[in-house]
Structures are given as C-alpha cells and as structure tokens.
C-alpha cells in the first residue's frame, strides 16, 4: 500500500476543505474527510449541493481491497406517470437539458423534487469505510450552520445569475420558502451580498438529529415523516414510500486505458462513459506534437467531444430503464472509427447548445495511506423548497425528465436522470496517479478530459492543468474560454467553424484534482470558483 508524506483535500469551498483537512489531521481517512467536506459544502454552498441532493463518488482503499463507485442519483417519485405533464409543455430549455412547463412546476416548487440520495450515500460510505464516529464527521457542518458563513463571490454570482435557458429566476428559488426569505435576504428585502453572513439555525438542528440518529432519521424516521407530510400537503409526488425504498447503487468503476494509464470512472446514468470515449478517440492522435490549444489541437479535441456528446444523447440513460450499449461506446474499435473520421476532416453534427446549469460541486481527497475519494454532488437546479424548520433546500431534478412519453428520458416511476457527473481516477499500474472531478453541467466531462490531457500529454502539474484555458464541443459550434488566443479562433472561423467565445477567462466546468507523483502530490482548485487546496 502506498504511503505519502502528506494528505490533500481539494474542493470548491474553503470552509469545506478546512473541515476535510481537520478530519485528516485528527486521524480520519480519505472517506471521513470527503464526507465531512461534502456536508459542510451543503451548508456554505447551499444551492450547489446538500443532504437532499444527488451525486456519485468513487472510493479507492487499496489496503482494504476496495475500489467502488456509489451512485446516488435522485429518483423520480413512485407516483410519477409518463404523461402527467404532457399537456402543459411550453418547450425545451435552450440548452436541451430540461423542459419548460406552464408555471415552471417541474423546475421550482414541490413537484420539482425527486427522491434524494446524498445523505444515504454519505452515511453508507462513512460508516462502512471511515475511521471516525459519524457524529464527529457531521460536527463541522453543524458549526457552520449555527455560526453562519460569509457569502463568497461564487455563491453570490449564482444568486444574481437571473433566469437562464427558459428556467426560473434564481432569486425566485431563494425566496420560494419562508426560510429562504429569512436567511438569504437583507432586512430591506434585497438579496444578501458578498461579505454578508448567512446563519441557518434550522439546518443546524436538522444536522444534530442526523448526527445522533444517522441517515435513517431522514429516510424512515422523524425527518422523513416531516418531509413527506410537507411535500404531500403542497401537491408534490414524493411520499414516505419513496424515502423508505430509496437505495444507492454500488458497482465496480467503468475502466479503460489512456496512453498506458488505467482510467476508472462512474457508470451510467453518470457521465464517465463520455470521458472514456473521448480519451479513447484522442489516444489515436499525437496531441503533444500538435501543441496545446493550437488550431489543430482545438479542432481535434472538440471533434472528439462532439462525437461523445452525440453518442450520449442517443445511447446513454438510466440503465434500469434504458439499454445502454456500454461495451461498444467505450471500445477502442469504436474510438478508432471516430478518430479516422476526424483525421479525414469529417465534421460531427450535434443539434444541441452548449450550456447547462452548473448547480453542482466536487471534492477530491487523498490521505497519507494512499486512500482516495472523488465525489461530485449536486441539487441539480434547486427546487427552492425548504420545509419549515428543517433548513435545507431540496433538489429540483424533475425538470430534466422529458414530459413527452416514449423517449429515453421520459418520465417513469423510480427513474434516475442522466447527469454528466464523472468522478475519475487514473493509475500507473497499481499506483494512483490522478483524482479528478468537477461541477459544471454538460461541461463536466469536457473539463475533466481536458485536465487529464493537460497533465498526461503536456506534463502540467495539477494547478496548471485546471487553470489552462479550455474549449468545448457539445454543439455544432466550438465554444472557447476567453483565454484561447484570438489567432486560433480566427483560423478556425476561416475554416468554416462557428466559434462562440465566452467572456470568462476560465470556463467549461470547475475542475478540481490531485496528481500523485514519485516526489509527492500536488493539487489544483479551478480558479473560476472559490476553491482551495490544503495539504495535511
């Protein structure tokens, strides 16, 4: 079993990173640290993630012979009907990721809530593989809820983002509930700003109950009863059966190779299949000789992205409800076919746009004993609902399901939505080399793949890899961050490509990662967010 001189925690919230690092300092392992970090993130980044959300985590514990993914996607309520919204469809969101209904009933409010999985996954992972007592792991989150956190730029930026892609305005989500109106707004009714403090005593009380009684209190105990009663009283479909019957899925990671490294990631309905397909395609090209972010490089990488996007749109969904041709999608043969088309100049066609809501966060942890966790967790587009007295906001995952019956993503009871979450690791033989992941909607797989390319093909350390300008190919256009040279985009436009330049220097997911080398470990937190790296 590998031993490192330090452990490391990387995540998008300084408070959450500090909680994970403190757990490591006090003798906890990577799983303890990741869950402590995740719970604090749900307090200090409360629209990005939380105990009523969903996600996926990859856990690697070589000393125990453990290498698993826990899938905890939210599931549609058991009372869901395929045609329940068929007569109130307004249209599809501009990004192709979700639908607009009359009154935004699938987006904001009680009907938007799917059965959450986050707390069950946190508890299962920590009590199965962690070294510390559960109550100790929940403690830092209680402290931040009770004492309050200061609004950071990234939090305030999402609050003020406004209505996007046909979805509801984010301020409408924040003021939907009495608790939201009380804790997220100033006394004059204006939204709190950077530097203001948010105190959430109701969430502190909820977390104390969870610390004392575990996840069962949420799914079948006192909290579960209050949740089900509140949702039922306000016209939502989720009830006590959904909570009591919810199960996470434990499985072996999806595996492939890239330039001699073993790459492991999550299975559908997560987005790991896209990462592996893109790496398989790009393995057929000498990217290093092209040069980083040159015209040829951007053209080649975005063509691979477009092909993986088309395959995802056509072939990937919840495997419990849709047959996914997984072996074919990640086969080297399929990748070689795609690479040949790219090499001969054949351009992919993807009839979708490039933006997707970025209401997600990520944590990477490696401890001194060589254990590692990569976890992406989210609320989707949060529903705005906070049950009186409980303090936490519920997910809004029902907005993504197709209200038109008969399609791969159509509504069905107990179904998980596809998401781009792709907590990923890479290995050199038996030795861990990379732990990466990101929030960022559709762009998650694009960001994670580019960070791996940056480090593997261009020898960047992790901070350099997550900070380098990125591109995206999830539509017929090529999207570029503002850090990509204008000379590159002008050349692409002269070849007939549509190029869309983001005003942001850093864009297309917020990647966080850890790189393990022979001389130690280094980490990087995406500069587009508020994240930090701590060594312990």
NORCOR-V250406 format. One line per field, one symbol per residue. psi: psi as a letter, one per 30 degrees, with the letter a starting at -180 (. if undefined). A space follows every 50 residues. Layout:
psi=???
This chain:
psi=kkklfllkkklfkeeeeeeeeeeeegglaeeeeeeeeeeeefefiffell fhblakkkkjiefghkjlkjkhkkkklfgkkegfgfggkeaklffgilkk lkghffekaeffkljlfeeeeeeeeefeflflkeeeefeeeeeeeefllk kleeeeeeegeakkgfllkeeeeegeleeefeffllfgflkllkflkjki eeeeeeeeeeeefafefefgbeeeeeeeeeeefgglfkafeeeefkklkk lklkkaljhfkkkkallkglgeeeeeeeeeeffgkieefekkgleeeeee eeeeeeeeeeeeeffkajfffkjkieeeegkeeeeeeeeeeefggkklkj illfkkkhilllkkkklfggkkkjkkllgbjkffkjkkffflkllhffff kjfjlgleglklkhkklklgkikklkkjbgkkekjllllgbffeeeeeee eeeeeefggkleeeeffkkllkigafljkklffkkeeeeeeeeffgkkkj kkfkekliljkklkkklfgakllkkkffagllkkk.
